[in-house]
Amino acid sequence: MSESDRSHCNQTIDKFIYFGNLYPHEPQFQSGLFYGLALTPRFERDIAHDARKNMPFADGSVKGFQSQDVFEHIPYQKIPAIMDDIFRCLQKGGIFRLSLPDYNSPLLRRRSVYDADGNILCDLAMGGMVSATLNDGVQVGFAGEEGDSHIWFPTFNTVLPLILTSEIRKCDTIQIHHAWIDKDKWICKPFEQGVMPVSRVPPHDMRADGKPISIVIDFIK
């Protein structure tokens, strides 16, 4: 990021902010409309930032935010404060697009490991690891994830409390585009993806035959 770009960090910026490294192959990079917020900057439009801390932007200064498959790597209890800060920074009429893997999706559930109560312990496809402790031949415990693996497993019922306990709930419009409401009912509505495309949704990702594998929600301030 250039010095002239950095000078805008505390002013209104006519750009969108993308959580995570902004890889050159991604359409958000290629459009020229985004900066990335990354713990370890790697590319020319990445800004060094720890998502668990307040962002270096003035109130009401950012055109829009996109978080795509990022928040499941951050401790669950930290998410409301991040959403508070997104709401603070958004311009009036600005949009925050949130997408998360949906662990009510049969596709994701099939690759996950559970405890005796049916709670997900880890997603084996995302770097999760499992070990078993045996007591007289009976499996009694698991040990979970490390590294880049998911540390919580979003569903509609776990994401909703994050919204309701955050300032983001005050947005004028909240639109749910994709989600499994429970293990039997799902929403999969078409939505505009010109500026903020989401990779893990149909028609880009058809692993679930057109059913949702991501929770996708827009918040418009």
C-alpha positions as CSV (number, residue, x, y, z in Angstrom):
1,M,0.0,0.0,0.0
2,S,1.4,3.4,-1.0
3,E,2.0,6.3,1.4
4,S,-0.7,8.3,-0.4
5,D,-3.2,5.4,0.2
6,R,-2.2,5.2,3.8
7,S,-3.0,8.9,4.3
8,H,-6.6,8.0,3.6
9,C,-6.9,5.5,6.5
10,N,-8.4,8.1,8.8
11,Q,-10.6,9.7,6.1
12,T,-13.5,8.7,3.9
13,I,-12.2,6.2,1.4
14,D,-13.9,5.4,-1.9
15,K,-12.9,1.7,-1.6
16,F,-14.1,-1.6,-0.1
17,I,-12.3,-3.5,2.6
18,Y,-11.7,-7.2,2.4
19,F,-10.8,-9.2,5.5
20,G,-7.7,-11.3,4.8
21,N,-4.9,-11.2,2.3
22,L,-6.1,-9.8,-1.1
23,Y,-4.6,-12.4,-3.5
24,P,-4.0,-11.2,-7.0
25,H,-6.0,-14.0,-8.5
26,E,-9.2,-12.9,-6.7
27,P,-11.7,-10.8,-8.5
28,Q,-11.7,-8.3,-5.5
29,F,-8.1,-7.6,-6.3
30,Q,-8.5,-7.5,-10.0
31,S,-11.4,-5.0,-9.8
32,G,-9.1,-2.5,-8.1
33,L,-11.9,-1.6,-5.7
34,F,-10.6,-3.3,-2.5
35,Y,-7.9,-3.2,0.1
36,G,-7.2,-6.3,2.2
37,L,-6.8,-6.3,6.0
38,A,-4.3,-9.0,6.9
39,L,-2.3,-10.0,10.0
40,T,0.7,-10.6,7.7
41,P,0.5,-8.4,4.5
42,R,1.7,-10.2,1.4
43,F,0.4,-8.2,-1.6
44,E,0.5,-4.7,-2.7
45,R,-3.0,-3.7,-1.4
46,D,-2.8,-5.4,1.9
47,I,-3.0,-3.3,5.1
48,A,-1.4,-4.8,8.3
49,H,-4.2,-5.3,10.8
50,D,-5.2,-7.8,13.5
51,A,-9.0,-8.3,13.0
52,R,-9.4,-8.5,16.8
53,K,-8.5,-4.9,17.1
54,N,-10.3,-1.7,16.0
55,M,-9.7,-0.7,12.4
56,P,-7.7,2.4,11.4
57,F,-10.6,4.1,9.8
58,A,-12.7,7.0,10.8
59,D,-16.4,6.7,11.8
60,G,-18.6,6.4,8.7
61,S,-15.7,6.4,6.3
62,V,-15.7,3.1,4.5
63,K,-17.8,2.3,1.4
64,G,-18.2,-1.4,2.2
65,F,-16.7,-4.5,3.8
66,Q,-16.5,-8.2,2.8
67,S,-15.6,-11.1,5.0
68,Q,-15.4,-14.3,3.1
69,D,-14.5,-17.5,5.1
70,V,-12.5,-15.6,7.7
71,F,-14.5,-15.3,10.9
72,E,-14.6,-19.0,11.6
73,H,-10.8,-18.7,12.2
74,I,-11.4,-16.1,15.0
75,P,-12.6,-17.0,18.5
76,Y,-16.4,-16.9,18.5
77,Q,-16.6,-14.5,21.5
78,K,-14.5,-11.9,19.6
79,I,-16.8,-11.6,16.6
80,P,-19.4,-9.2,18.1
81,A,-16.8,-6.5,18.7
82,I,-15.5,-6.9,15.2
83,M,-19.0,-6.4,13.9
84,D,-19.4,-3.4,16.1
85,D,-16.3,-1.8,14.5
86,I,-17.6,-2.6,11.0
87,F,-20.8,-0.8,11.8
88,R,-18.8,2.1,13.2
89,C,-16.7,2.5,10.0
90,L,-19.5,1.9,7.4
91,Q,-20.7,4.9,5.5
92,K,-24.5,5.4,5.5
93,G,-25.8,3.2,2.8
94,G,-22.6,1.1,2.9
95,I,-22.7,-2.7,2.8
96,F,-21.1,-5.4,4.8
97,R,-21.2,-8.8,3.1
98,L,-20.5,-11.8,5.4
99,S,-20.0,-15.3,4.2
100,L,-19.1,-18.3,6.4
101,P,-19.1,-22.1,5.9
102,D,-22.5,-23.5,6.8
103,Y,-22.2,-26.5,9.1
104,N,-25.8,-27.4,8.6
105,S,-24.8,-28.3,5.1
106,P,-24.7,-32.0,4.5
107,L,-21.5,-31.6,2.5
108,L,-19.7,-30.0,5.4
109,R,-21.2,-32.3,8.0
110,R,-20.0,-35.4,6.2
111,R,-16.4,-34.3,6.6
112,S,-16.6,-33.4,10.2
113,V,-16.1,-35.3,13.5
114,Y,-18.5,-35.2,16.4
115,D,-18.6,-35.8,20.1
116,A,-21.1,-38.1,21.8
117,D,-23.7,-35.3,21.9
118,G,-23.5,-34.5,18.2
119,N,-21.4,-31.4,18.5
120,I,-18.7,-30.8,15.8
121,L,-15.2,-31.2,17.1
122,C,-13.3,-30.5,13.9
123,D,-13.6,-30.3,10.1
124,L,-11.1,-32.8,8.8
125,A,-11.0,-31.1,5.4
126,M,-9.9,-27.8,7.0
127,G,-6.9,-28.9,9.0
128,G,-8.7,-30.3,12.0
129,M,-7.1,-33.2,13.9
130,V,-8.6,-35.8,16.2
131,S,-7.1,-38.0,18.8
132,A,-8.9,-40.5,21.0
133,T,-8.4,-41.3,24.6
134,L,-9.4,-44.9,25.4
135,N,-10.6,-46.2,28.8
136,D,-11.2,-49.9,29.0
137,G,-11.7,-49.9,25.2
138,V,-14.3,-47.2,25.2
139,Q,-13.7,-43.9,23.4
140,V,-14.2,-41.1,25.8
141,G,-12.6,-38.0,24.3
142,F,-11.2,-36.1,21.4
143,A,-8.6,-33.3,21.0
144,G,-9.2,-30.7,18.3
145,E,-7.7,-28.3,15.9
146,E,-4.6,-26.1,15.5
147,G,-3.0,-23.9,12.8
148,D,-5.3,-22.6,10.1
149,S,-8.2,-24.9,10.9
150,H,-11.7,-23.7,11.8
151,I,-12.1,-23.1,15.5
152,W,-15.8,-22.8,15.5
153,F,-18.4,-24.2,13.1
154,P,-21.0,-21.7,12.0
155,T,-24.7,-22.4,11.6
156,F,-27.6,-20.1,11.3
157,N,-28.4,-20.7,15.0
158,T,-24.8,-19.7,16.1
159,V,-24.5,-16.7,13.8
160,L,-27.8,-15.1,14.8
161,P,-26.7,-14.4,18.4
162,L,-23.5,-12.7,17.1
163,I,-25.7,-10.4,15.1
164,L,-28.1,-9.7,17.9
165,T,-25.4,-8.8,20.4
166,S,-23.6,-6.5,17.9
167,E,-24.2,-3.0,16.7
168,I,-24.5,-4.5,13.2
169,R,-28.1,-5.4,14.1
170,K,-28.9,-1.6,13.8
171,C,-28.3,-1.7,10.0
172,D,-31.3,-0.5,8.0
173,T,-31.4,-3.7,6.0
174,I,-30.3,-7.3,6.8
175,Q,-30.7,-9.7,3.9
176,I,-30.1,-13.5,4.3
177,H,-29.2,-14.8,0.8
178,H,-27.9,-18.4,1.6
179,A,-28.3,-20.5,4.8
180,W,-29.5,-23.8,6.1
181,I,-32.1,-22.6,8.8
182,D,-31.9,-26.1,10.2
183,K,-30.8,-29.5,8.9
184,D,-34.0,-29.8,6.7
185,K,-34.8,-26.2,5.6
186,W,-32.6,-23.9,3.5
187,I,-32.5,-20.5,1.8
188,C,-30.7,-20.1,-1.5
189,K,-31.7,-16.9,-3.2
190,P,-29.8,-15.3,-6.1
191,F,-28.0,-12.1,-5.2
192,E,-25.9,-9.4,-6.9
193,Q,-22.2,-10.4,-7.0
194,G,-20.7,-7.8,-9.4
195,V,-18.7,-6.0,-6.7
196,M,-18.5,-8.6,-3.9
197,P,-18.5,-12.0,-5.5
198,V,-18.6,-15.0,-3.1
199,S,-16.6,-18.1,-4.3
200,R,-18.4,-20.9,-2.3
201,V,-21.9,-20.4,-3.7
202,P,-23.7,-21.6,-6.8
203,P,-23.0,-21.3,-9.7
204,H,-19.3,-20.9,-8.8
205,D,-19.4,-24.0,-6.5
206,M,-21.8,-26.8,-7.3
207,R,-20.5,-29.4,-4.9
208,A,-23.9,-29.5,-3.2
209,D,-25.9,-29.6,-6.4
210,G,-27.1,-26.0,-6.0
211,K,-27.9,-26.1,-2.3
212,P,-26.1,-23.7,0.0
213,I,-22.7,-24.6,1.6
214,S,-22.2,-21.1,2.9
215,I,-24.1,-18.6,5.1
216,V,-24.3,-15.4,3.1
217,I,-25.8,-12.2,4.7
218,D,-25.7,-8.6,3.6
219,F,-25.9,-5.8,6.1
220,I,-26.8,-2.3,4.7
221,K,-26.4,0.6,7.0
